[in-house]
Amino acid sequence: MLRHMLRNFNASHPEFQFLGLPSVTPPPLEDVLACPEHFVSIFVADHRDHVKDAIFNDALSNKSPGLKS
């Protein structure tokens, strides 16, 4: 269902580009429940390098019309 929604959105908004990111191991559920803010911080930190690589290696190299290099 999510893929279908993303495909529809992408078809109507070609200036956006969705890239797949590698999975990361989530923190233990106890940590998430104890401090949701800490979970968000860990989530962002765990994905930071993947997002950076995706932007510089994939998105900018594709010469997408919505991205300026």
C-alpha positions as CSV (number, residue, x, y, z in Angstrom):
1,M,0.0,0.0,0.0
2,L,2.8,2.4,0.9
3,R,4.6,1.7,-2.4
4,H,1.4,2.4,-4.3
5,M,1.0,5.7,-2.5
6,L,4.6,6.7,-3.2
7,R,4.3,5.7,-6.8
8,N,1.2,7.9,-7.2
9,F,2.8,10.8,-5.4
10,N,6.0,10.5,-7.4
11,A,4.0,10.4,-10.7
12,S,2.3,13.7,-9.8
13,H,5.4,15.3,-8.3
14,P,8.4,14.4,-10.4
15,E,10.5,17.0,-8.5
16,F,10.6,14.6,-5.5
17,Q,12.7,11.4,-5.6
18,F,12.3,8.6,-3.1
19,L,15.4,6.4,-2.4
20,G,15.6,3.2,-0.5
21,L,17.9,3.1,2.5
22,P,19.5,0.1,4.1
23,S,17.8,-1.2,7.3
24,V,19.4,-0.5,10.7
25,T,18.8,-2.4,13.9
26,P,16.2,-0.6,16.0
27,P,16.9,0.1,19.7
28,P,15.3,-2.2,22.2
29,L,11.6,-1.6,22.8
30,E,12.2,-0.9,26.5
31,D,14.4,2.1,25.5
32,V,11.8,3.4,23.0
33,L,9.0,3.2,25.7
34,A,11.2,4.7,28.4
35,C,12.2,7.8,26.4
36,P,10.6,8.4,22.9
37,E,12.8,11.5,22.4
38,H,15.9,9.4,22.8
39,F,14.5,6.9,20.2
40,V,14.1,9.7,17.7
41,S,17.6,10.9,18.3
42,I,19.0,7.4,17.8
43,F,16.9,6.8,14.7
44,V,18.2,10.0,13.1
45,A,21.8,9.2,14.1
46,D,21.6,5.6,12.8
47,H,20.3,6.8,9.4
48,R,22.5,9.9,9.0
49,D,25.3,8.2,7.0
50,H,22.8,6.3,4.8
51,V,20.9,9.5,4.0
52,K,24.1,11.4,3.2
53,D,25.3,8.6,0.9
54,A,22.0,8.4,-0.9
55,I,21.9,12.1,-1.5
56,F,25.4,12.4,-2.8
57,N,25.8,9.1,-4.5
58,D,22.3,8.5,-5.9
59,A,20.2,11.6,-6.0
60,L,22.7,14.1,-7.2
61,S,24.2,11.8,-9.8
62,N,20.8,11.1,-11.4
63,K,20.4,14.7,-12.7
64,S,16.8,14.7,-11.5
65,P,14.8,17.8,-12.7
66,G,14.1,18.7,-9.1
67,L,17.7,18.7,-8.0
68,K,20.3,21.2,-8.8
69,S,24.0,20.2,-8.8
